Amino acid sequence: MLGRPALGYQNYEEVITENIFYIDKTDFIREWWECGDKVTLITRPRRFGKTLNMSTVECFFSNQYAGRGDLFEGKAIWNDEKYRKLQGTFPVIFLSFANIKATTYEKMEYKMTEVIARLYEQHRYLLEGNLLSENEKRYYQQICPRMSDEVASGAVNAMSDFLHRYYKKDVIILLDEYDTPMQEAWLAGYWDAAAAFFRGLFNATFKTNSHIFRGIITGITRISRESIFSDLNNLEVVTTTSDKYASCFGFSETEVFAALDDMGLGDEKQDVKKWYDGFIFGTRRDIYNPWSVLSFVGNNGKYDAYWSNTSGNGLVNALIQKGDTSIKRTMEDLLRGESFETRIDEQIVFSQLRDDAQAVWSLLVATGYLKVLGLRIPDVEGCDEEKEVWYTLAVTNYEVRRMFRKMVRGWFGASAGTAYNDFIKALLLDDRKFMNRYMNKVALATFSHFDTGNKPSEYAEPERFYHGFVLGLMVELSGRYAMTSNRESGFGRYDVMLEPLNEKDDAIIMEFKVHDPEEEKTLEETVRNALEQIEEKRYSAALEAKGIAPGRIRKYGFAFRGKECRIG
C-alpha cells in the first residue's frame, strides 16, 4: 500500500509520518550528490513534485533532522551506507518564493523581505553568546519586513556566514519556485525593477557566497541568464529537454499503473494514459502529471482537468489571447490534434514574449502545455555554423486540450459571454439581424482583450479579434462542425469554413474584411465585396467536392470598421 491519497502535502516529514500516498523519489538525492554541481537550476512544470523533492533534500541533509533516519528507512537512498552517514549533517537554508505574487513592485518587495525575515527568525539562537559581533547583531536586527533592497540582497549571504561559523560547516541552499515573482512582475508591468532586485540577490546568494557548499534552485521556466543570472557562471541548468533527473519529477507509467492496481482502478489504465500522460523529460517518455493522478485516485476514479484547473494559467492565457495571428492560427491546429514544427529557445526572455511566437512556444514547452514529439536538424550544405534544431510540438494530453478550450471560452466571458452565446444561436438559425446585433456587442466588449497594448492599426486590431473569434467558434461548435480556416479552396484562401458533422445542418463559409475608406463608402459595400470574393474565388468548391449541395452552403461577409461590425 502506497499510503492514503491526499493533496496539498509538500513537506516530506509530514508525508511519511502521516502515511500519505508517496512514490519513492529519494534517489534524486544520490543522483544530485554524485553530479557534484555547485549550483543546479532544475525547471519542471508546476505541480510536478519540485517542492516535495526540495523538502526531501532538506530532511535528508539538514542538521535540524539529525537522527531522523526513520524518515528514510525502506527508501532507495537508505540502501547505501555512505548516504546514511550523510543524513542530518549540514546546515540548510530552504527558501520558497511560491507565494510571492504581487501587483506592484512595492508589494513584491514587502513579500520578499518577509521571506528573508522569517529565515532570520528561525535562527535567532545565533544572537546568543559571542558568535556575532555587536555590529553583526545590529545588522541582524535590521532584517525585517520592509528592509531596504540593499540589506535584503545580501541577507542570505550573511546568514550563510553566520551558520558556517556556528556549525563549522558550509551550507546547502535550497530555493524553490524562484521564478514565480518574476512571472507576476511581467504580467503586472514591473519586470525591470524586479529583475534588478533578483539579479543582486542571486549574485550575493549563489555567486559571491564563500560559505555555500551546494545549492538547488527550482522553477517552471529558465529565465535568461542575461535577465537575472548574468553573474552566475557556476550554474548547471537542467531543463525539460535534459536527461539529468528525468525520472525524479513526475510519475512514470510503471509507477502509475502499479498505483492504479493497488487502488483497485486497474481497468482505467488506458483512459488515465489518455488524460494525464504525455510529458517528456529528456529522452524519458510516458511521464504522468502527479497532481492529476493523485486527484483521480483520491476522487475514486473520476476524470477531470485537475492540473489545469489549479492556479497558474494567467501568463499562458495572456500570451495566447494577445498573441499575433500566427499564434492563434497555430492554436487552431493544436486544438484539432495536429502538430507543428518550430525552433525553441529554453532561455525565456520575457521582453520577447509579446512579439516573438518562438518565445511563446518555448514557454509552453517549459510549462508542460506542449510536448516535443521529435526534432530535426536541417542538412544545409556549406554551412559550418552550428545548425539550428527544429522541434515538432503538440498538445501534451487530453487534459491540457480541455484546458485550452476552457481558456478560449473565457475570452468571451463576463460582459461578452451572453452576447457571444446569442450570436452562436443566431448563426445556427441563419438569423442575420440578430447576428449583427450580438456580434457588435461581442466586438465592443472583447476587442481590448485581444489588443497587445501597442496602439494597433485599424487593420491589425480587427485581425487579432478575428483570429480569437475563430478559435471561439472552433471550441463552441466542435461537436457539430469541423472547422478550418485560411485554407485553399477553389481559386483562393477562405477565412473560415464550417463543415457540418450532421447532414441536417448547413455548411458555412465566412469572409472577414476591414473597411477601406478609399475604396468603399459604407460597411455594406465592404460586406458585398466580401461576398463577391467568396463567389469569385469559388470557396465552396471544397465543400461541393465532399457532396454538399450548393443550396446547403451558407455564405457570410463580415465587415469591420474600428469596433463596429456588419454581417451580410
Wavefront OBJ file of the C-alpha trace (Angstrom):
o trace
v 0.000 0.000 0.000
v 1.420 3.408 -1.015
v -0.437 5.385 1.656
v -3.712 7.268 1.587
v -4.152 9.595 -1.415
v -4.299 13.232 -0.368
v -3.424 16.563 -1.983
v -1.506 19.544 -0.704
v 1.239 17.747 1.226
v 4.614 19.238 0.312
v 6.578 18.545 3.494
v 8.425 15.223 3.288
v 8.371 14.575 7.035
v 4.612 15.075 7.102
v 4.090 12.807 4.084
v 5.973 9.963 5.764
v 4.660 10.343 9.306
v 1.051 10.809 8.158
v 1.256 7.857 5.738
v 0.340 9.947 2.710
v 0.494 8.439 -0.803
v 4.133 8.628 -1.831
v 6.164 7.229 -4.721
v 9.820 6.969 -3.745
v 11.895 9.706 -5.411
v 14.715 9.755 -2.864
v 17.218 8.511 -5.438
v 17.214 12.137 -6.618
v 19.431 12.845 -3.580
v 22.055 10.348 -4.750
v 21.962 11.489 -8.361
v 22.299 15.164 -7.400
v 25.053 14.496 -4.889
v 27.121 12.459 -7.334
v 26.767 15.042 -10.109
v 28.716 17.402 -7.869
v 27.454 20.642 -9.420
v 27.889 23.710 -7.222
v 24.504 25.266 -8.045
v 21.798 23.468 -10.019
v 18.703 25.049 -11.581
v 16.002 22.473 -12.348
v 12.912 23.500 -14.320
v 9.750 21.410 -14.361
v 6.050 22.207 -14.884
v 4.016 23.219 -11.846
v 2.629 20.503 -9.560
v 5.356 18.039 -10.562
v 6.836 17.438 -7.120
v 9.514 20.134 -7.088
v 8.635 21.388 -3.609
v 8.314 17.896 -2.155
v 11.699 16.927 -3.598
v 13.268 20.051 -2.118
v 11.720 19.216 1.255
v 13.092 15.685 0.914
v 16.590 17.086 0.363
v 16.178 19.345 3.397
v 15.015 16.485 5.630
v 17.905 14.343 4.488
v 20.786 16.802 4.858
v 19.642 19.339 7.453
v 21.176 19.075 10.912
v 17.740 20.075 12.187
v 16.752 16.499 11.202
v 19.815 14.796 12.682
v 18.950 11.314 13.903
v 15.801 11.134 11.754
v 16.899 8.212 9.621
v 13.465 6.723 10.302
v 12.106 9.083 7.645
v 14.157 7.287 5.005
v 14.099 3.662 6.112
v 12.917 1.482 3.244
v 13.603 4.217 0.693
v 16.095 3.983 -2.169
v 18.597 6.425 -0.642
v 18.835 4.398 2.591
v 20.236 1.323 0.842
v 23.746 2.827 0.679
v 25.654 3.178 3.947
v 27.624 6.120 2.522
v 24.427 8.183 2.324
v 23.140 7.029 5.683
v 26.235 8.680 7.171
v 25.381 11.976 5.431
v 21.879 12.243 6.862
v 21.421 15.260 9.145
v 24.959 16.640 8.818
v 24.629 20.050 7.095
v 23.159 23.445 7.910
v 20.450 24.009 5.300
v 18.732 27.209 4.176
v 15.390 26.479 2.496
v 13.522 29.397 0.891
v 10.370 29.364 -1.219
v 9.114 32.169 -3.448
v 5.884 30.305 -4.279
v 3.656 32.840 -2.509
v 5.330 35.980 -3.815
v 2.591 37.146 -6.156
v 2.051 40.883 -6.243
v 0.517 43.519 -8.494
v 3.156 46.176 -7.756
v 6.894 46.220 -7.136
v 6.374 47.624 -3.638
v 4.104 44.724 -2.668
v 6.538 42.210 -4.153
v 9.402 43.844 -2.257
v 7.463 43.557 1.015
v 6.664 39.869 0.456
v 10.312 39.164 -0.379
v 11.561 40.858 2.778
v 9.005 38.851 4.774
v 10.502 35.597 3.473
v 14.023 36.682 4.415
v 12.898 37.995 7.810
v 11.340 34.593 8.623
v 14.661 32.933 7.829
v 16.359 35.134 10.412
v 13.616 34.483 12.970
v 14.234 30.735 12.641
v 17.852 31.234 13.687
v 17.588 33.781 16.495
v 19.699 31.485 18.652
v 22.652 32.927 16.706
v 22.251 36.136 18.708
v 23.098 34.323 21.935
v 26.651 34.396 23.222
v 29.582 35.973 21.419
v 29.320 34.330 17.987
v 28.273 37.639 16.407
v 29.939 40.970 16.991
v 27.907 43.934 18.204
v 27.862 45.332 14.661
v 26.619 41.991 13.333
v 23.919 41.870 15.981
v 22.784 45.348 14.942
v 22.766 44.175 11.324
v 20.700 41.144 12.372
v 18.087 43.464 13.888
v 17.778 45.311 10.546
v 16.424 42.154 8.913
v 12.699 42.792 8.986
v 9.802 43.329 6.585
v 10.354 46.481 4.502
v 14.110 46.366 4.951
v 15.985 48.151 2.175
v 16.812 46.368 -1.083
v 20.497 46.707 -0.295
v 20.124 44.906 3.016
v 17.781 42.256 1.578
v 20.055 41.359 -1.341
v 22.921 40.381 0.979
v 20.906 38.818 3.795
v 21.109 35.166 2.680
v 24.840 35.569 2.089
v 25.246 36.933 5.627
v 23.159 34.122 7.122
v 25.382 31.586 5.349
v 28.378 33.128 7.082
v 26.672 33.065 10.489
v 25.625 29.405 10.107
v 29.087 28.435 8.890
v 30.668 29.936 11.994
v 28.119 28.329 14.321
v 28.206 24.808 12.819
v 31.761 24.902 11.389
v 30.380 23.737 8.066
v 29.337 25.327 4.756
v 25.613 25.471 3.996
v 23.318 23.866 1.457
v 20.906 26.445 -0.010
v 17.561 25.371 -1.477
v 15.428 27.909 -3.361
v 12.015 26.734 -4.553
v 9.806 28.417 -7.184
v 12.387 31.100 -7.904
v 10.537 32.364 -10.989
v 7.038 32.858 -9.534
v 7.637 36.523 -8.614
v 9.292 37.119 -11.998
v 6.268 35.869 -13.928
v 3.996 38.005 -11.773
v 6.271 41.008 -12.375
v 5.970 40.576 -16.133
v 2.182 40.299 -16.009
v 1.867 43.335 -13.719
v 4.346 45.511 -15.627
v 7.271 45.952 -13.208
v 9.668 43.458 -14.795
v 12.748 45.727 -14.985
v 12.652 46.667 -11.304
v 12.088 43.062 -10.218
v 14.887 41.768 -12.464
v 17.334 44.259 -10.946
v 16.379 43.165 -7.413
v 16.734 39.447 -8.098
v 19.954 39.892 -10.029
v 21.556 41.357 -6.897
v 20.004 38.755 -4.572
v 21.046 35.750 -6.689
v 24.558 37.072 -7.213
v 25.108 37.508 -3.456
v 23.420 34.208 -2.555
v 24.876 31.847 -5.124
v 27.909 33.522 -6.714
v 29.876 35.586 -4.177
v 28.800 33.443 -1.220
v 32.024 31.874 0.118
v 30.096 29.601 2.514
v 27.720 27.820 0.125
v 28.529 24.123 -0.192
v 25.863 23.233 -2.755
v 22.676 24.838 -3.995
v 19.483 23.804 -5.805
v 17.098 26.228 -7.482
v 13.757 25.050 -8.888
v 11.187 26.774 -11.042
v 8.901 26.371 -14.007
v 10.959 28.338 -16.506
v 14.588 29.002 -17.291
v 14.721 32.784 -17.285
v 17.575 34.022 -19.467
v 20.992 34.359 -17.881
v 21.134 37.988 -19.045
v 17.991 38.843 -17.086
v 18.830 37.660 -13.571
v 21.693 35.136 -13.687
v 24.244 37.279 -15.519
v 26.935 36.784 -12.851
v 26.319 33.075 -12.178
v 28.846 31.178 -14.278
v 28.715 28.305 -11.762
v 25.096 27.427 -12.612
v 24.183 23.997 -14.016
v 20.834 24.269 -15.821
v 18.574 21.214 -16.170
v 15.504 21.838 -18.333
v 12.724 19.553 -19.538
v 14.800 18.545 -22.565
v 17.727 17.429 -20.364
v 18.280 13.801 -19.399
v 19.531 14.694 -15.925
v 16.978 13.888 -13.190
v 14.484 12.810 -15.870
v 12.857 10.194 -13.607
v 12.944 12.276 -10.408
v 9.926 14.503 -11.119
v 6.520 13.239 -12.153
v 5.328 9.620 -12.192
v 6.440 7.013 -14.709
v 3.882 4.816 -16.432
v 5.102 1.813 -14.444
v 4.592 3.723 -11.191
v 1.132 4.954 -12.202
v -0.120 1.572 -13.387
v 1.131 -0.110 -10.204
v -0.656 2.535 -8.102
v -3.889 2.073 -10.072
v -3.750 -1.687 -9.481
v -3.080 -1.074 -5.786
v -6.076 1.267 -5.539
v -8.439 -1.069 -7.408
v -8.508 1.114 -10.530
v -6.500 -1.128 -12.844
v -9.220 -1.140 -15.512
v -8.758 2.612 -16.011
v -5.146 2.469 -17.213
v -5.678 3.398 -20.859
v -8.060 6.276 -20.122
v -5.703 7.590 -17.431
v -2.925 7.455 -20.035
v -5.043 9.460 -22.493
v -5.869 12.116 -19.913
v -2.687 12.512 -17.868
v 0.286 11.004 -19.760
v 2.330 12.812 -22.407
v 5.041 14.696 -20.547
v 8.573 14.122 -21.812
v 11.774 14.935 -19.916
v 14.904 14.444 -21.985
v 14.570 11.058 -23.666
v 12.265 9.774 -20.910
v 8.725 9.409 -22.230
v 5.436 8.375 -20.621
v 5.681 10.745 -17.680
v 2.400 11.459 -15.894
v 1.225 14.543 -14.087
v 1.358 13.648 -10.341
v -1.282 16.177 -9.272
v -3.864 14.816 -11.695
v -3.088 11.170 -10.943
v -3.397 11.773 -7.193
v -6.627 13.729 -7.721
v -8.040 10.972 -9.923
v -7.226 8.282 -7.361
v -8.438 10.425 -4.458
v -11.757 11.023 -6.230
v -12.367 7.307 -6.776
v -11.605 7.298 -10.470
v -13.391 10.482 -11.564
v -11.830 12.114 -14.638
v -11.374 15.883 -14.660
v -8.856 18.547 -15.695
v -7.359 18.657 -12.197
v -3.940 20.094 -13.095
v -5.197 22.741 -15.498
v -7.925 23.818 -13.053
v -5.311 24.871 -10.487
v -3.942 28.399 -10.492
v -1.053 29.402 -12.716
v -2.538 29.750 -16.209
v -2.581 33.561 -16.250
v 0.667 34.027 -18.166
v -0.179 31.397 -20.784
v -3.686 32.805 -21.220
v -2.385 36.358 -21.729
v 0.226 35.298 -24.274
v -2.196 33.329 -26.449
v -5.062 35.807 -26.158
v -2.926 38.814 -27.048
v -0.635 36.905 -29.423
v -0.356 37.678 -33.108
v -2.263 35.925 -35.877
v 0.347 33.194 -36.357
v -0.022 32.114 -32.716
v -3.796 31.889 -32.934
v -3.664 30.043 -36.270
v -1.274 27.515 -34.774
v -3.567 27.128 -31.764
v -6.355 26.171 -34.184
v -4.186 23.338 -35.482
v -3.241 22.245 -31.969
v -6.870 22.135 -30.844
v -7.589 19.895 -33.840
v -4.983 17.457 -32.543
v -2.332 18.405 -35.084
v 1.355 19.146 -34.501
v 3.634 21.842 -35.888
v 7.347 22.488 -36.279
v 9.265 25.407 -34.802
v 12.536 26.398 -33.207
v 12.558 26.909 -29.454
v 14.928 28.582 -27.020
v 14.797 27.235 -23.487
v 16.130 30.521 -22.115
v 12.942 32.516 -21.649
v 13.440 36.189 -22.480
v 10.342 37.885 -21.095
v 10.880 41.041 -23.116
v 10.340 38.990 -26.284
v 7.148 37.231 -25.264
v 4.770 39.815 -26.730
v 6.430 39.953 -30.131
v 8.073 36.573 -30.743
v 5.951 33.462 -31.395
v 9.018 31.272 -30.930
v 9.398 32.615 -27.375
v 5.752 31.767 -26.659
v 6.126 28.185 -27.890
v 9.319 27.863 -25.843
v 7.416 28.921 -22.724
v 4.565 26.488 -23.428
v 7.058 23.629 -23.727
v 8.757 24.640 -20.456
v 5.443 24.873 -18.615
v 4.222 21.478 -19.862
v 1.354 22.575 -22.101
v 3.153 21.369 -25.230
v 5.336 18.307 -25.655
v 8.224 17.589 -28.026
v 7.320 14.772 -30.415
v 10.623 14.862 -32.249
v 13.390 17.067 -33.562
v 15.064 17.696 -36.893
v 18.396 19.256 -37.808
v 18.240 20.533 -41.413
v 21.155 19.417 -43.574
v 22.470 22.673 -45.024
v 25.411 22.175 -47.393
v 28.377 24.502 -46.997
v 27.196 25.772 -43.623
v 29.856 25.474 -40.940
v 27.858 27.330 -38.287
v 26.033 25.479 -35.538
v 22.880 24.068 -37.091
v 19.553 25.016 -35.569
v 17.253 22.323 -34.230
v 13.601 22.296 -35.272
v 11.134 20.739 -32.824
v 7.816 19.088 -33.612
v 5.333 20.124 -30.913
v 1.828 19.017 -29.952
v -0.598 19.490 -27.060
v 0.586 17.328 -24.167
v -2.581 15.342 -23.487
v -6.360 15.403 -23.353
v -6.430 17.304 -20.060
v -4.364 20.162 -21.494
v -6.526 20.298 -24.631
v -9.577 20.728 -22.402
v -7.753 23.489 -20.538
v -7.070 25.352 -23.784
v -10.734 25.063 -24.777
v -11.838 26.425 -21.399
v -9.327 29.259 -21.786
v -10.774 30.274 -25.147
v -14.309 30.225 -23.755
v -13.100 32.555 -21.024
v -12.137 35.167 -23.610
v -15.822 35.652 -24.345
v -16.947 35.508 -20.742
v -18.141 38.250 -18.406
v -19.618 41.166 -20.387
v -19.392 39.408 -23.750
v -20.497 35.947 -22.664
v -24.259 36.246 -23.166
v -23.892 38.146 -26.435
v -21.419 35.583 -27.772
v -23.689 32.658 -26.953
v -26.618 34.506 -28.532
v -24.526 35.134 -31.637
v -23.794 31.397 -31.941
v -27.520 30.634 -31.675
v -28.358 33.263 -34.303
v -25.661 31.864 -36.607
v -27.078 28.358 -36.369
v -30.567 29.740 -37.127
v -29.276 31.902 -40.025
v -30.758 34.997 -38.369
v -28.634 37.813 -39.836
v -30.490 40.560 -37.966
v -29.632 39.112 -34.569
v -26.161 38.070 -35.732
v -25.442 41.744 -36.401
v -26.857 42.854 -33.078
v -24.909 40.369 -30.978
v -21.680 40.467 -32.982
v -21.362 44.208 -32.365
v -21.816 43.641 -28.641
v -19.168 40.913 -28.671
v -16.695 43.020 -30.638
v -17.210 46.060 -28.425
v -16.713 44.037 -25.240
v -13.734 41.936 -26.335
v -11.588 43.956 -28.778
v -9.446 45.296 -25.944
v -8.783 41.752 -24.669
v -7.005 40.964 -27.937
v -5.092 44.260 -28.005
v -1.355 43.976 -27.295
v -1.312 47.500 -25.910
v 0.808 48.930 -28.728
v -1.929 51.051 -30.323
v -2.707 48.664 -33.167
v -3.779 49.946 -36.536
v -7.370 49.971 -37.717
v -6.499 46.805 -39.623
v -4.433 44.971 -37.014
v -6.972 45.240 -34.187
v -9.846 43.540 -36.089
v -7.306 40.982 -37.341
v -6.417 39.966 -33.776
v -10.067 39.880 -32.791
v -10.928 37.795 -35.842
v -8.416 35.074 -35.023
v -9.527 34.933 -31.387
v -13.133 34.807 -32.564
v -12.317 31.912 -34.898
v -10.830 29.951 -32.003
v -14.038 30.618 -30.096
v -16.108 29.216 -32.964
v -13.928 26.127 -33.054
v -14.472 25.476 -29.357
v -18.205 26.194 -29.211
v -19.146 24.289 -32.371
v -16.650 21.423 -32.074
v -19.331 18.773 -31.581
v -21.399 19.983 -34.521
v -18.932 21.244 -37.136
v -15.431 20.551 -38.373
v -13.881 23.992 -38.698
v -10.961 25.045 -40.863
v -9.572 28.496 -41.546
v -7.244 30.198 -44.008
v -7.116 27.122 -46.271
v -7.058 26.824 -50.051
v -10.299 26.117 -51.867
v -11.193 26.945 -55.450
v -9.007 29.870 -56.560
v -8.037 31.328 -53.186
v -7.967 31.082 -49.418
v -11.197 31.360 -47.472
v -11.251 32.787 -43.938
v -13.495 30.299 -42.134
v -15.252 27.154 -43.285
v -17.618 25.137 -41.090
v -18.310 21.656 -42.432
v -21.341 20.032 -40.754
v -20.906 16.714 -38.992
v -24.664 16.149 -39.256
v -26.437 16.054 -42.630
v -29.274 18.153 -41.212
v -27.001 21.195 -40.761
v -25.899 23.629 -43.451
v -22.262 24.277 -44.240
v -20.982 27.817 -43.562
v -18.321 29.978 -45.219
v -17.215 33.284 -43.649
v -15.102 36.023 -45.174
v -13.774 38.857 -42.980
v -12.811 42.277 -44.348
v -11.689 45.559 -42.788
v -13.399 48.611 -44.250
v -11.194 50.523 -46.704
v -12.460 54.165 -46.798
v -10.528 54.855 -50.016
v -12.287 52.057 -51.877
v -15.609 51.656 -50.040
v -18.109 54.273 -48.940
v -20.032 52.146 -46.433
v -19.736 48.973 -44.403
v -22.468 47.476 -46.570
v -20.172 47.878 -49.575
v -17.398 46.088 -47.665
v -19.824 43.244 -46.952
v -20.710 42.998 -50.657
v -17.032 42.830 -51.566
v -16.537 40.001 -49.077
v -19.469 38.050 -50.519
v -18.283 38.673 -54.084
v -14.863 37.321 -53.151
v -16.456 34.097 -51.867
v -18.145 33.628 -55.252
v -15.250 34.769 -57.444
v -12.720 32.560 -55.684
v -15.098 29.572 -55.613
v -14.523 28.929 -51.913
v -17.434 26.470 -51.875
v -15.572 24.074 -54.149
v -14.060 22.072 -51.283
v -17.494 21.550 -49.710
v -19.166 20.662 -53.002
v -16.409 18.133 -53.692
v -17.499 16.374 -50.494
v -21.062 16.077 -51.797
v -22.619 19.060 -50.014
v -25.234 20.635 -52.295
v -24.780 24.357 -53.120
v -28.159 25.059 -51.525
v -26.817 23.809 -48.192
v -23.843 26.181 -48.169
v -24.434 29.477 -46.388
v -22.069 32.390 -47.068
v -21.450 35.385 -44.829
v -19.434 38.527 -45.307
v -18.127 40.260 -42.137
v -17.071 43.913 -42.399
v -15.152 45.736 -39.641
v -14.644 49.463 -39.076
v -12.976 50.092 -35.751
v -15.115 48.206 -33.231
v -18.170 48.309 -35.491
v -19.154 45.196 -37.410
v -21.638 44.483 -40.204
v -22.652 40.996 -41.384
v -24.404 40.197 -44.641
l 1 2 3 4 5 6 7 8 9 10 11 12 13 14 15 16 17 18 19 20 21 22 23 24 25 26 27 28 29 30 31 32 33 34 35 36 37 38 39 40 41 42 43 44 45 46 47 48 49 50 51 52 53 54 55 56 57 58 59 60 61 62 63 64 65 66 67 68 69 70 71 72 73 74 75 76 77 78 79 80 81 82 83 84 85 86 87 88 89 90 91 92 93 94 95 96 97 98 99 100 101 102 103 104 105 106 107 108 109 110 111 112 113 114 115 116 117 118 119 120 121 122 123 124 125 126 127 128 129 130 131 132 133 134 135 136 137 138 139 140 141 142 143 144 145 146 147 148 149 150 151 152 153 154 155 156 157 158 159 160 161 162 163 164 165 166 167 168 169 170 171 172 173 174 175 176 177 178 179 180 181 182 183 184 185 186 187 188 189 190 191 192 193 194 195 196 197 198 199 200 201 202 203 204 205 206 207 208 209 210 211 212 213 214 215 216 217 218 219 220 221 222 223 224 225 226 227 228 229 230 231 232 233 234 235 236 237 238 239 240 241 242 243 244 245 246 247 248 249 250 251 252 253 254 255 256 257 258 259 260 261 262 263 264 265 266 267 268 269 270 271 272 273 274 275 276 277 278 279 280 281 282 283 284 285 286 287 288 289 290 291 292 293 294 295 296 297 298 299 300 301 302 303 304 305 306 307 308 309 310 311 312 313 314 315 316 317 318 319 320 321 322 323 324 325 326 327 328 329 330 331 332 333 334 335 336 337 338 339 340 341 342 343 344 345 346 347 348 349 350 351 352 353 354 355 356 357 358 359 360 361 362 363 364 365 366 367 368 369 370 371 372 373 374 375 376 377 378 379 380 381 382 383 384 385 386 387 388 389 390 391 392 393 394 395 396 397 398 399 400 401 402 403 404 405 406 407 408 409 410 411 412 413 414 415 416 417 418 419 420 421 422 423 424 425 426 427 428 429 430 431 432 433 434 435 436 437 438 439 440 441 442 443 444 445 446 447 448 449 450 451 452 453 454 455 456 457 458 459 460 461 462 463 464 465 466 467 468 469 470 471 472 473 474 475 476 477 478 479 480 481 482 483 484 485 486 487 488 489 490 491 492 493 494 495 496 497 498 499 500 501 502 503 504 505 506 507 508 509 510 511 512 513 514 515 516 517 518 519 520 521 522 523 524 525 526 527 528 529 530 531 532 533 534 535 536 537 538 539 540 541 542 543 544 545 546 547 548 549 550 551 552 553 554 555 556 557 558 559 560 561 562 563 564 565 566 567 568
